[in-house]
Amino acid sequence: MRVTNLRNNRQTVVRINDYGPASWTGRAIDLSLGAAKEIDMVSAGVVPVKMELLSGGYMTHGKAKRKRSRRKA
């Protein structure tokens, strides 16, 4: 899937590996720190994005949030 930050038009290609955030969060996708850095959204936290499914061409709009790492105790 190609994810485009609509604030700066930077893009990254990501692999979807789970069902994503709960619908009540208002977010469409959570991104890894590496993907968030590629589209320059780390400091913003949540940004509007365009998502394009590369194999099928389906496009949607939503918001993305950088996924926080789990800290080891």
C-alpha positions in Angstrom: 0.0 0.0 0.0 1.3 3.5 -0.8 0.6 6.0 1.9 0.9 9.7 1.1 1.0 12.5 3.7 -1.5 15.0 2.4 0.3 17.9 4.2 3.6 17.5 2.4 2.9 14.9 -0.4 5.7 12.6 0.8 5.0 9.0 0.1 6.1 5.6 1.4 5.1 2.0 0.6 4.1 -0.2 3.5 3.0 -3.8 4.0 -0.2 -4.3 6.0 0.2 -6.9 8.7 -2.8 -6.5 10.9 -6.4 -5.1 11.0 -5.3 -1.6 12.1 -6.7 0.7 14.8 -10.1 0.4 16.3 -12.8 2.3 14.3 -13.6 4.6 17.3 -10.1 6.1 17.2 -10.8 8.0 13.9 -7.6 6.7 12.4 -7.4 4.5 9.3 -3.9 3.1 9.7 -1.0 3.0 12.3 2.5 3.3 10.8 5.8 2.1 12.0 8.4 4.6 13.2 10.4 4.0 10.0 7.4 4.7 7.7 6.4 7.7 9.8 9.9 9.1 9.3 9.7 8.6 5.6 6.6 10.7 5.2 7.8 13.3 7.9 4.9 12.8 10.3 6.7 11.8 13.5 6.5 15.2 15.3 2.8 15.7 14.2 1.7 12.4 15.5 -1.5 12.2 13.4 -1.8 13.5 9.8 -4.3 13.2 7.0 -3.2 10.6 4.4 -4.2 9.1 1.1 -3.9 5.3 0.9 -3.5 3.4 -2.4 -3.7 -0.3 -2.6 -1.0 -1.1 -5.2 -2.3 -4.4 -6.3 -5.9 -3.4 -6.8 -6.0 0.3 -7.2 -8.5 1.0 -4.4 -8.0 4.5 -2.9 -9.2 5.9 0.3 -8.5 8.9 2.6 -8.1 8.8 6.3 -5.7 9.7 9.1 -2.5 7.9 10.1 -0.8 7.7 13.5 2.8 6.7 14.2 2.7 3.4 16.1 4.4 3.6 19.5 7.0 1.0 20.4 6.4 -1.3 23.4 8.9 -0.6 26.1 10.6 -3.6 27.7 10.4 -3.8 31.5 
